[in-house]
Amino acid sequence: MDLSVDQNPDSPGEQERIEGGGGFVSPPPEPGLSARVWLDPEYTQIGLAMGRSIGDHAVKPVGVIAEPEITTHELTDEDEFMIIATDGVWEFITSEEAVEIVARHLDAGEGASRACQCLIEEAAGKWHDIEGEYRDDITALVVTFADIWKDSPKHRLSGLSSATSCSL
């Protein structure tokens, strides 16, 4: 289950905020690429491929914000793990594929560290196959919940069994 949605510049709400702030949004130049935020109508000044960003001060005046969208998901005993990752992971790997990769390694008893490492290696391989030597940042965090319910008959969060971060 996806717990978030990408805030692409041409997404409903994002584009309206950016254009309302005086920015310009160009469509994706080709399938598989992202729309971009520009400071000028000729699309020559700044070309940020996201509608929300931390630290991109040049585009803040035109509606690019650092405020995240926040959602909640109540954990149940059916939740085995969670993957938190940067867009470099999600660019060429679907949520379903990421879950499959991580579950395969966890089910084999390899642990969260190995599962996380395999996920980012798969992402890096896809970047190489599709983009050549260029790639975006690839960072992931795998949190497992195997022992979370042990001491909690009311299914309250009592402790994490494993949390592992890795990046390339």
C-alpha positions in Angstrom: 0.0 0.0 0.0 1.4 3.4 -1.0 1.6 5.8 2.0 2.4 8.8 -0.1 1.9 10.4 -3.5 4.5 12.2 -5.5 4.1 15.9 -5.6 5.0 16.5 -9.2 4.9 20.0 -10.5 2.0 19.2 -12.9 -0.1 17.4 -10.2 -3.4 18.9 -9.3 -2.9 21.4 -6.6 0.8 21.6 -7.1 0.6 23.3 -10.5 -2.1 25.7 -9.3 0.0 26.7 -6.3 3.2 27.2 -8.4 1.5 29.2 -11.2 -0.4 31.2 -8.5 3.0 32.1 -7.0 4.3 33.4 -10.4 6.1 30.2 -11.4 5.8 28.3 -14.7 5.3 24.6 -15.2 6.5 22.9 -18.3 5.1 19.5 -19.3 7.4 16.4 -19.2 9.8 16.6 -22.2 9.2 12.9 -23.0 7.4 10.0 -21.4 9.0 8.9 -18.2 10.4 12.3 -17.3 9.0 14.8 -15.0 7.3 18.2 -15.5 9.5 21.1 -14.3 9.1 24.3 -12.3 10.7 27.4 -14.0 11.2 31.0 -12.9 10.5 32.4 -16.4 8.0 31.7 -19.2 10.9 30.8 -21.6 11.9 27.9 -19.3 15.5 29.1 -19.0 15.9 29.9 -15.3 15.9 26.9 -12.9 14.3 23.6 -13.9 13.3 21.9 -10.7 11.5 18.5 -11.3 9.4 18.7 -8.1 6.8 20.9 -6.5 8.1 20.5 -3.0 11.7 20.7 -1.9 13.8 21.5 1.2 16.5 24.1 0.6 15.8 25.1 -3.0 15.5 28.8 -2.1 15.6 30.1 -5.6 12.2 28.6 -6.4 10.5 29.3 -3.0 9.1 32.7 -4.2 7.2 30.9 -7.0 5.4 28.4 -4.9 7.8 25.5 -4.4 7.4 24.7 -0.7 9.1 22.5 1.9 5.9 21.5 3.6 5.2 17.8 3.4 1.9 16.1 2.9 1.3 14.1 6.0 -0.8 10.9 6.1 -1.3 8.4 8.8 -1.6 4.6 8.7 -2.5 2.7 11.8 -0.2 -0.4 12.1 -1.8 -3.8 12.4 -0.3 -7.2 13.0 -0.5 -7.7 9.3 2.1 -5.0 8.6 5.5 -6.8 8.3 7.7 -3.9 7.2 7.8 -0.4 5.8 10.0 1.1 3.0 10.9 4.8 3.1 12.9 5.8 0.1 14.0 8.8 -2.0 12.7 9.4 -5.5 15.8 7.8 -6.9 14.4 4.4 -5.8 10.9 5.0 -7.0 11.9 6.4 -10.4 12.1 2.9 -12.0 10.8 0.6 -9.3 7.1 0.3 -8.4 5.9 0.0 -4.9 4.9 -3.6 -5.6 8.4 -4.4 -7.0 10.1 -2.8 -4.0 7.9 -4.8 -1.6 8.7 -8.0 -3.5 12.4 -7.4 -3.3 12.4 -6.6 0.4 10.0 -9.4 1.3 12.1 -12.0 -0.7 15.2 -11.1 1.4 13.4 -10.9 4.7 11.7 -14.2 4.1 15.1 -15.8 3.3 16.2 -14.6 6.8 18.7 -12.1 5.4 17.6 -9.2 7.6 16.6 -5.6 6.9 20.1 -4.5 6.1 20.5 -7.0 3.3 17.0 -6.4 2.0 17.6 -2.6 1.9 21.0 -3.1 0.2 19.4 -5.3 -2.5 16.6 -2.7 -3.0 19.1 0.1 -3.7 21.3 -2.1 -5.9 18.2 -3.0 -8.0 17.4 0.7 -8.3 20.9 1.6 -9.3 20.9 -1.2 -11.9 17.7 0.1 -13.4 19.1 3.7 -13.5 22.2 2.3 -15.3 20.1 0.3 -17.8 17.8 3.3 -18.6 20.0 6.4 -18.0 23.5 5.1 -18.5 26.0 6.7 -16.1 23.6 9.3 -14.7 21.5 8.5 -11.6 19.5 10.4 -9.0 20.2 9.9 -5.3 19.2 6.4 -4.1 18.5 6.2 -0.4 16.2 3.8 1.4 15.1 2.8 4.9 13.6 -0.6 5.7 11.8 -0.9 9.0 10.6 -4.4 10.0 7.8 -5.0 12.5 8.3 -8.6 13.4 8.4 -8.1 17.1 6.3 -5.1 17.4 3.2 -6.9 18.7 4.8 -9.3 21.2 4.1 -7.3 24.4 1.0 -5.5 23.3 -2.3 -7.2 23.4 -4.0 -4.0 22.3 -1.7 -3.7 19.3 0.1 -0.6 20.4 3.5 0.3 19.1 6.0 -1.2 21.6 9.3 -1.3 19.8 10.8 -1.9 16.4 12.7 -5.0 15.7 14.9 -3.5 13.0 15.4 -0.3 11.1 18.1 0.0 8.5 19.1 2.8 6.2 21.3 2.5 3.1 22.2 4.7 0.1 24.3 4.8 -3.0 
